[in-house]
């Protein structure tokens, strides 16, 4: 299937984009207009783009159905300040309720049952229930077009962060198992970053992995090992030496070699399955020893 944006109706293109680019974090934006009237609305066209200076950008796009602009966009043009409240699972339903197209002047804090609290460096109020609140000054608003569906990039500099102590670990860092974030998907779907949905991937920032291209061809072309498996194998700096492989073969793999000594293909498959199981557990060194034992 191929999609040419120029020949695709905006609503359909919008659906394809949102269905494929995700999960998207949610900027729960608190703003005020020139008269001080409050607005609170969520936007999933959002992310953080710099730490020095600390910059976040979100986009209250023009409505596709009638090309009108949203109150948040109008507010930041009039009063260039915003609190970006981070959304976790505990407030996802209230956040969603606040996205209702209420008439201008409606206080979404009240409608959604959320608690407004004073900011320290800007005028819009924060959402007390949010685990992290970013007080921001709006540096620039970049209009990407004048037709329905066009984005308006609100470039924000974070001037003060508020973090709930309850989501911190013992080292004072945000604990990803405690913050319980949610992300926006396509349609009515969200995703919760919690429990089994969380996993860690070792970052090759201070190491130089050998790369998938350096993995022996028979392993690289395995019908058992997945692309993720190969990525883990290629992220090591050095391979186990011959002595380590032999010791592992004699202590951990001996039964397999005895059982399948007359069927080399079955042995190879069994070893690849065992290596895959090790990789699922994050035991990369053991997986390498298992795979290299076949060629030993």
C-alpha positions in Angstrom: 0.0 0.0 0.0 1.3 3.4 -0.9 -0.1 6.8 0.2 0.5 10.0 -1.7 -0.3 12.8 0.7 -1.2 15.1 -2.1 -3.9 12.8 -3.4 -5.3 11.6 -0.1 -8.1 13.3 1.8 -6.8 15.0 4.9 -9.0 13.0 7.4 -7.7 9.7 5.9 -4.1 10.9 5.9 -4.5 12.1 9.4 -5.7 8.6 10.4 -2.8 6.9 8.7 -0.2 9.2 10.4 -1.7 8.9 13.9 -2.1 5.1 13.5 1.5 4.6 12.5 3.4 7.3 14.6 3.0 6.4 18.2 2.8 6.1 21.1 2.8 9.9 21.3 3.3 11.7 24.6 0.6 14.1 25.6 1.0 17.7 26.4 -1.8 18.6 28.8 -1.6 22.4 28.1 -2.9 25.0 30.6 -3.2 28.5 29.1 -5.1 31.7 29.7 -6.4 34.4 27.3 -5.9 38.1 27.5 -8.8 38.4 30.0 -7.3 35.7 32.2 -9.9 33.0 31.2 -8.5 29.5 31.7 -8.2 26.8 29.1 -6.9 23.2 29.6 -6.6 20.9 26.7 -4.5 17.9 25.6 -2.3 17.6 22.5 -0.4 14.5 21.3 1.6 16.3 18.7 4.2 16.9 21.4 7.7 16.1 22.5 10.9 17.6 24.1 13.6 18.7 21.7 16.4 20.2 23.7 17.9 20.2 27.2 20.1 23.3 26.9 18.0 25.3 26.6 15.2 23.0 27.7 12.7 23.2 24.8 9.4 21.4 24.4 7.1 21.8 21.3 3.5 20.9 20.9 1.0 21.6 18.1 -2.6 22.7 18.4 -3.5 22.0 14.8 -6.2 23.8 12.8 -9.4 21.8 12.8 -9.8 19.6 9.7 -13.5 19.9 9.5 -13.9 23.7 9.4 -10.3 25.1 9.5 -10.9 26.9 12.8 -8.1 27.4 15.4 -8.2 26.1 18.9 -8.4 28.1 22.0 -5.0 27.0 23.2 -3.4 28.4 20.0 -5.3 31.7 20.4 -4.3 31.9 24.0 -0.5 31.4 23.6 -0.6 34.1 20.9 -2.2 36.5 23.3 -0.4 35.4 26.5 2.8 33.5 25.6 2.9 31.2 28.6 1.8 27.6 29.1 2.0 24.8 31.7 2.6 21.5 30.0 1.2 18.9 32.5 2.4 15.3 31.9 -0.4 12.8 31.7 -0.2 9.5 33.6 -2.8 6.7 33.9 -4.4 8.1 37.0 -5.7 11.1 35.1 -6.2 9.8 31.5 -10.0 9.8 31.6 -10.2 13.3 33.0 -7.6 14.4 30.4 -9.8 12.9 27.7 -12.9 14.6 29.0 -11.1 18.0 28.9 -10.7 17.6 25.2 -14.4 18.1 24.6 -15.1 21.1 22.4 -16.5 23.3 25.1 -17.3 26.9 24.2 -14.7 29.6 24.8 -14.7 30.7 28.4 -15.4 27.2 29.8 -13.0 26.2 32.6 -11.9 22.7 31.8 -10.3 22.3 35.2 -13.9 22.4 36.6 -15.4 20.2 33.8 -12.7 17.5 34.2 -12.7 17.7 38.0 -9.0 18.5 38.2 -7.3 20.8 40.7 -5.7 24.1 39.6 -2.7 25.3 41.6 -0.6 28.4 41.2 2.5 28.4 39.0 5.6 30.3 40.3 7.0 31.9 37.2 4.1 32.2 34.8 0.4 33.0 35.0 -1.4 29.8 33.8 -2.2 27.3 36.5 -0.8 23.8 36.9 -2.7 20.5 37.3 -2.1 19.3 40.8 -2.8 15.7 39.9 -0.2 15.6 37.1 3.1 13.9 38.2 5.3 16.4 36.3 4.4 20.0 35.5 6.5 22.2 33.2 6.1 25.9 33.5 7.0 27.3 30.1 7.5 30.6 28.3 6.5 30.5 24.7 9.4 31.5 22.5 7.7 31.2 19.1 4.6 30.0 17.3 5.3 28.6 13.9 2.2 28.2 11.6 2.8 25.4 9.2 -0.2 26.3 6.9 -3.5 28.0 6.7 -5.7 25.0 5.7 -7.6 22.5 7.9 -5.2 20.0 9.5 -2.2 22.4 9.4 -0.1 22.3 12.6 0.9 25.3 14.7 4.2 24.6 16.5 4.3 26.2 19.9 8.0 26.3 20.9 8.2 26.5 24.7 11.2 27.0 27.0 10.8 25.3 30.3 11.5 27.8 33.1 10.6 25.6 36.0 9.8 21.9 36.6 7.6 20.5 39.3 8.1 16.7 40.0 6.0 14.7 42.5 8.4 13.2 45.0 6.3 10.0 44.9 7.6 9.1 41.5 11.3 9.4 42.3 13.7 6.5 43.0 16.2 6.4 45.8 18.7 8.4 43.6 16.3 11.2 42.9 15.6 10.2 39.3 12.1 9.6 37.8 11.3 6.0 38.3 9.6 4.7 35.1 7.7 2.1 37.0 6.2 4.7 39.3 5.3 7.6 36.9 2.9 5.3 35.0 2.8 7.3 31.8 0.3 6.9 29.0 0.7 7.6 25.3 -1.7 8.3 22.4 -2.2 5.8 19.6 -4.5 5.9 16.6 -8.3 6.2 16.9 -9.5 5.8 20.5 -6.4 3.8 21.5 -3.9 4.7 24.2 -1.0 2.7 25.6 0.1 2.5 29.3 3.8 2.4 30.1 3.4 0.0 33.0 4.2 -3.5 34.1 5.1 -5.9 31.3 4.8 -3.0 28.7 8.1 -1.7 30.1 11.4 -3.1 29.0 15.0 -2.0 28.8 17.4 -1.9 25.9 21.1 -1.5 26.5 22.3 1.8 24.9 25.5 1.5 22.9 26.7 5.0 24.0 29.9 4.1 25.7 30.6 0.9 23.9 31.3 -0.1 20.3 29.2 -3.1 19.4 30.6 -5.4 16.8 27.5 -5.0 14.6 25.2 -7.5 13.0 27.5 -7.6 9.9 30.2 -9.3 12.1 28.0 -12.1 13.3 28.8 -15.4 11.5 26.6 -16.0 8.5 25.0 -19.2 9.8 23.9 -17.3 12.9 22.9 -14.2 11.0 20.7 -16.2 8.7 19.1 -18.3 11.4 15.4 -19.1 11.0 15.0 -19.1 14.8 16.7 -15.9 15.9 14.8 -12.6 15.4 16.0 -9.2 14.3 15.9 -8.1 18.0 18.0 -11.2 18.8 20.6 -10.2 16.2 20.6 -6.6 17.6 21.5 -7.8 21.0 24.2 -10.1 19.7 25.7 -7.3 17.7 25.8 -5.0 20.7 28.7 -6.8 22.3 32.2 -5.5 22.1 34.0 -8.9 22.2 33.0 -12.5 21.8 33.6 -15.2 24.4 37.0 -16.9 23.8 37.4 -20.5 22.9 38.1 -21.6 26.5 34.9 -20.0 27.7 32.9 -21.6 25.0 34.3 -25.0 25.6 33.7 -24.8 29.4 30.1 -23.7 28.7 29.6 -26.5 26.2 30.8 -29.1 28.7 28.8 -27.8 31.7 25.6 -26.4 30.2 25.2 -27.9 26.7 26.6 -31.4 27.1 23.2 -33.2 27.2 22.1 -31.5 24.0 25.3 -32.5 22.2 25.0 -36.1 23.4 21.3 -36.4 22.5 21.7 -34.9 19.0 25.2 -35.9 18.1 24.0 -37.8 15.0 21.7 -35.0 13.7 23.7 -31.8 13.1 20.7 -29.9 11.7 18.5 -30.7 14.7 21.4 -29.8 17.0 21.8 -26.4 15.3 18.1 -25.7 15.6 18.1 -26.7 19.3 21.1 -24.5 20.1 19.5 -21.6 18.3 16.3 -22.0 20.3 18.3 -22.2 23.5 20.2 -19.0 22.5 16.9 -17.3 21.7 15.7 -18.2 25.2 18.8 -16.8 26.8 18.4 -13.6 24.8 14.8 -13.3 25.9 16.2 -13.2 29.5 18.9 -10.7 28.6 21.6 -13.3 28.9 23.6 -12.2 25.9 27.0 -13.8 26.9 25.3 -17.2 27.4 23.6 -16.9 24.1 26.9 -16.3 22.3 28.5 -19.2 24.0 25.6 -21.4 23.0 25.8 -20.3 19.3 29.6 -20.5 19.1 29.5 -24.0 20.6 28.0 -25.4 17.4 31.0 -24.3 15.4 33.5 -25.2 18.0 
